[in-house]
Amino acid sequence: MQDDMRSDLPLAGVTVVELGDSASAPFAGQILAGLGAEVWKVERPTGDSSRGWGPSQWRSSGAAFHALNRGKRSICLDIKDRVQLATLHDLIERHTDVFLHNLRPGSAHQYRLDPESLRQRKPGLVVCEVGAYGHVGPLNKLPGYDPLMQAFAGIMSLTGEEGQAPVRAGVSIVDFGTGMWAVIGIVSALLRRERRQIGATVNSSLLETAIAWMSVGVANYAADGEPGGRHGSGVAFIVPHRAYEAADGHAIISAANDRLFARLCEALGHPEWASDARFATNAARLAHRKEIDTLIGQRMKQHTRDHWQKHLDGYGLPCASVQTTAELVAHAQTRALGILGKSREDEIALVGMPLSFDGQRPPPLDSAPGIGQDDERLHELMRANGKGE
């Protein structure tokens, strides 16, 4: 059943070679696998860096590796070795539609894995290069990681509590976002190849993704020259739109316009707040943020998160508990979506594709591979094409 479903996925029949490490390119490769592509992951003899990430481990690799590399084949090639590099070139030339990598700046040219060199031998190839600071500019040769980009792009200047130290987002939003942009670029290039029979170079970078996530902040700065600041769980441009402490934790309330604010005041038992000149409009509430936040906060402490969720739901007001990972995994809505799944009974449940096609989510991807577990399959492929061992 799963094989039948996978053969009907949008990228079935597309072959991807991923020379990716850590998070951004591997996440892109896993998305492509989830969409039906055959993904060959090329690992150095010591393996992907995320195999050593901790503290959570599963089957002798960091749990992060399993979260980012399911559904792929793994072949072990040391591209510093001339013969093994030649094998990689042959695999790309003979069997590959997409070559995806996040090599350190300059390495692609060193190993003739740059788009120009590769497309001299295979003009229709789609090459996706995932970089740090981007493929042009004075910093384009520097390496980079998610927290560096959250810092450089200003995300950390807007994250955390006022007057406190900068804080990065608790998940790798720049790494994962860059992987998603890479996939969008790759799929777009494949569609263009169908029409025009030409390959493409797709460039995606951590910094460009981080800047994209700053779109509203940049627009606000362009409008009024103010760089913005930190508002904890809130935002600079809407009040109320933040977490408030309930009796057993925190819950986010969002009243994104004056109509919803008036309804919130009624739900909290204080309809008079909506007609108070300090709070009647969003602009007024922005100017009196501390006052209205204090009033709402005092009311929220009187009941539990569950009470407020049900009560505010009855008024059609956006509200959500601030949950732990354990609460998320156990929640009935998460279970109903079926987004957590196992490839086998002896596997851990991991997050699946956040997409459905015709109402059906793609099946769980196979377990993340061991280092080089598909080397023999690669040798068979090379022998079948007259390349020998």
ABEGO torsion letter per residue (X at the ends): XAAAAAAABAABGBBBBBBBBEAAAAAAAAAAAAAGBBBBBBBBAAEBAAAABOABBBGGBBAAAAAAABGBBBBBBBAABAAAAAAAAAAAAAABABBBBABBBGAAAAAGABAAAAAAABAABBBBBBBAAEABEAAAABBBBAAAAAAAAGAAAABEBBGBBBBBBABBAAAAAAAAAAAAAAAAAAAAAAAAGBBBBBBBBAAAAAAAAAAAAAAAAAAAGBAEBBAEABBAABOBBBBBBBAAEBBBBBBABAAAAAAAAAAAGBAAAAABAAAABAAAAAAAAAAAAAAAAAAAAABBAAAAAAAAAAAGBBBBBBBBAAAAAABAAAAAAGABBBABAABBBBBBBABBBGGBBBBBBBBBBBBGAAAAAAAAAAAAAGAEX
